[in-house]
Amino acid sequence: MRYFVEFVVSSLVSHKEDVQVDEVAAGNSVTYEVRLNPADVGRVIGKSGRTINSIRNLLNAGAVDSDKRYFLQIRED
């Protein structure tokens, strides 16, 4: 799933070299923390959050067969 998130996010941004996806596992949940160039944050979030919600829906669809819950966060460091 980590590679899927990295692929989708890097397909949306202009600065592909700045995309970094960290996986944080805790129990039966996995959180993907996405770090990217500040200029690309709006592209990933989308208008009214539609793009990031679509990515989250795809993560949930991929998690149907597993017992894990997947979460996606954009980190601004």
Secondary structure, 3 states (H helix, E strand, C coil): CHHHHHHHHHHHCCCHHHCEEEEEEECCEEEEEEECCHHHHHHHHCHHHHHHHHHHHHHHHHCCCCCCEEEEEEECC
